[in-house]
Amino acid sequence: MSLDTVVEDIRDEARARAEEIRTEGQERADEIVSGAEADAEDIVEERERTVERKISQEREQALSAAKLEAKQERLEARRDALQTVREQVESELAGLSGDEREELTRALLDASAAEFDEGSDVVVRGRAADEALIEEILADYEGFSLGEESVDCLGGVVVESEASRVRVDNTFDSLLDTVWENNLKDVSGILFDQ
């Protein structure tokens, strides 16, 4: 074997080894690129899922906020409607006149008088516009007199006795408050078909 043959064999082996290393390197590079592409796809998919979850959460929050706002607006409209009804009732009570007003005022004074001992000095007050009516009714009550100051109310009477420190508020206002409070659920049911 000549030196040239040995050199050529070594070169052939070196070329074969270089080709083998290049092939292995290319395969390794392809594996790395393939792995990186798979990782990139996984990252993109995870980001898409994260974005979808965030969009879904924001959609739910917006929907919940809209529902809450609508509920608050409904409640406010109901409050307004109830307030309008209350104002209409107050207006009708304030506008009562003649025999109706006298009957109601007399009934309220009778109910109040039952709270005081016979022979007590009792002061009766009512709204300024009802003073003449109350004085007329008081002619039937012994020991009862009209108070100097009127009461800011829709009608009815406030009856007091300093001796017994009893005060009875039988104004239309206080009775309306009680009736309103006790029947608000029924009134709401009628107005809003509940």
WOSUL-V907058 format. One record per backbone hydrogen bond with DSSP energy under -1.0 kcal/mol. NH is the residue of the N-H (numbers start at 1). CO is the residue of the C=O. Records with the same first field share a line. If there is no record, write none. Layout:
NH = CO  CO
This chain:
6 = 2
7 = 3
8 = 4
9 = 5
10 = 6
11 = 7
12 = 8
13 = 9
14 = 10
15 = 11
16 = 12
17 = 13
18 = 14
19 = 15
20 = 16
21 = 17
22 = 18
23 = 19
24 = 20
25 = 21
26 = 22
27 = 23
28 = 24
29 = 25
30 = 26
31 = 27
32 = 28
33 = 29
34 = 30
35 = 31
36 = 32
37 = 33
38 = 34
39 = 35
40 = 36
41 = 37
42 = 38
43 = 39
44 = 40
45 = 41
46 = 42
47 = 43
48 = 44
49 = 45
50 = 46
51 = 47
52 = 48
53 = 49
54 = 50
55 = 51
56 = 52
57 = 53
58 = 54
59 = 55
60 = 56
61 = 57
62 = 58
63 = 59
64 = 60
65 = 61
66 = 62
67 = 63
68 = 64
69 = 65
70 = 66
71 = 67
72 = 68
73 = 69
74 = 70
75 = 71
76 = 72
77 = 73
78 = 74
79 = 75
80 = 76
81 = 77
82 = 78
83 = 79
84 = 80
85 = 81
86 = 82
87 = 83
88 = 84
89 = 85
90 = 86
91 = 87
92 = 88
93 = 89
94 = 90
95 = 91
96 = 93
102 = 98
103 = 99
104 = 100
105 = 101
106 = 102
107 = 103
108 = 104
109 = 105
110 = 106
111 = 107
112 = 108
113 = 109
114 = 110
115 = 112
116 = 113
120 = 117
122 = 143
123 = 160
124 = 145
125 = 158
130 = 127
131 = 128
134 = 130
135 = 131
136 = 132
137 = 133
138 = 134
140 = 137
141 = 138
145 = 122
147 = 124
151 = 126
153 = 151
157 = 170
158 = 125
159 = 168
160 = 123
161 = 166
165 = 161
166 = 161
168 = 159
170 = 157
172 = 155
175 = 171
176 = 172
177 = 173
178 = 174
179 = 175
180 = 176
181 = 177
182 = 178
183 = 179
187 = 183
188 = 184
189 = 185
190 = 186
191 = 187
192 = 188
194 = 189
